[in-house]
Amino acid sequence: MIGTKQVLMADSQRLAAAAARAKGQLSPRTHTTTTTASVTASLEVSWEMASNSSTEDETDTRTDKTHCSNLSGHAVRRTTEEFVQDLPIREAVAKTASSQKISDILLNAKLVGKPTVSFEFFPTEISDDNKSLLEQIERVCFELRPSFVSLTYSSSCKDEAPVIELAEIIQQRFGVPVLFHLTCHRAPAHLEKVLAQLREHGLRNVLALRGDLPLTNGDERAHSNVAWDQAKVHNGFSHAYELVELIRAKHGNYFCVAVGGYPETHLGCWNSVHLLPSEQARAKDLLFLKQKVDAGADFIISQFVYEPEIFLTWRDACKQLGITVPIVPGYMPLQRYSIFEKYVSWCRAKVPPTMWKNVQLLRRDHEAIATYGVKMAVAHLRTLIGPHSSSSGTSSSATTTFPPCHSIHLFTHNLTGPSLTKILKKLQLLPFYGRRRYNGAIQCLQMPQNLA
């Protein structure tokens, strides 16, 4: 496991040294002591947009100079020490992130009218793998400044401790709230223990899911409600709403609780995974979602879709049913064909015929697949974050009658290469280098002289 105290101590020493080196370069105003109260005083979420480009595919040299993304795999041109030059600000922000609920971030984004961006990562029970993943998450947090990150782990996981430690490090070191994945695979007593550990470590955001059976991908029994009831642990939960009820009963409103939503209907409600769901199946799935919200869920993250209109129509149906909590659309960027094919098959996601045809033509060319994935992600996400924007630029569907989404959640599968940066750049959602968004407060940091 990662030694949390050792890592945080080393990080603190590293940042203190960086701050000491920077004192001779920064103005006295920059070194004014910043308290937690001053950081949290700003209620408006300020999302700095990248400068407009006359042509999207044209290289934006100014953004390249100021952003200096090392997500592309090129030589690192700046370090964490150079980027965060004021240790008091960093410490105050970490405390703020640890106590911040994601539901408040989403509400703020809606009030301000600027979309939030968040990412999902998939840690393991292997320490060495998590150390490598932590480096990737660090780059994403400091380069792209997500509103939060979620940590998802396998249904076969027997020990949540490494994931909890990873989450604590992300919040304390990077100042980014973590949404912790929790499923009904374990007995209620064990779930209570995990919740107590999350609270002890300052983690306040939980994604409550029933989960799927730990079967081979493609096995339709993994989604089956009948198979779940037969294989669940003794006295275990059969539905996610029971987990939500447990959280509220034991911890009141301490936790912000998210639940999953399924625009194309959860496979557990399908009559057959080989046939499209009936209207009765769709209605049943919506009632399950309403049950989770009524149990105390604060917001919803949806399964990914590749036809934005499916999500928008489903979101409208949720509202008609009386579901009023924020609904965050999930999206899985096409970065590798093998991952795309696996999860599209696993989730029975509908892929537009033209997109499927192009993917099949490009599947042996990894670079071409990634480039096409960026193009499709930008088109799809533009439709979602609108307002009233076209998904493809064609006149046949130039506008939409749906209001825009105020958040997007990207399933990365631990792929943090240049595709993520390119997608956000084209959507004008990259934060400027010299200004950092600390989940509700802006702190101005002087750009290092070697990059000015």
Buried (B, 14 or more C-beta within 10 A) or exposed (E): BBEBEEBBEEBBEBBEEBBEEBEEEBEEEBBEEBEBEBBBEEEEBBBBEBEEBEEBEEEBEEBEEBBBBBBEEEEEEBEBBBBBBBBBBBBBBBBBBBEBBBBBBBBBBBEBEBBBBBBBBBBBBEBEBBEEBBEBBBBBBBBBBBBBBBBBBBBEBEEBEBBBBBBBBBBBBBBBBBBBBBBBBBBBEEBBEBBEBBBEBBBBBBBBBBBBBEBEEEBBBBBBBEBBEEBBEEEBBEBBBBBBBBBBEBBEEEBBBBBBBBBBBBBBBBEEBEEEBEEEBBBBBBEBBBBBBEBBBBBBBBBBBBBBBBBBEBBEBBEEBEBEBBBBBBBBBBBBBEBBBBBBEBBBBBBBEEBEEBBEEBBEEEEBBBBBBBBBBBBBBBBBBBEEBBBBEEEEEEEBEBEBBBBBBBBBBBBBBBBBBBBBBBBBBBBBBBBBBBBBBBBEBBBBEEBE
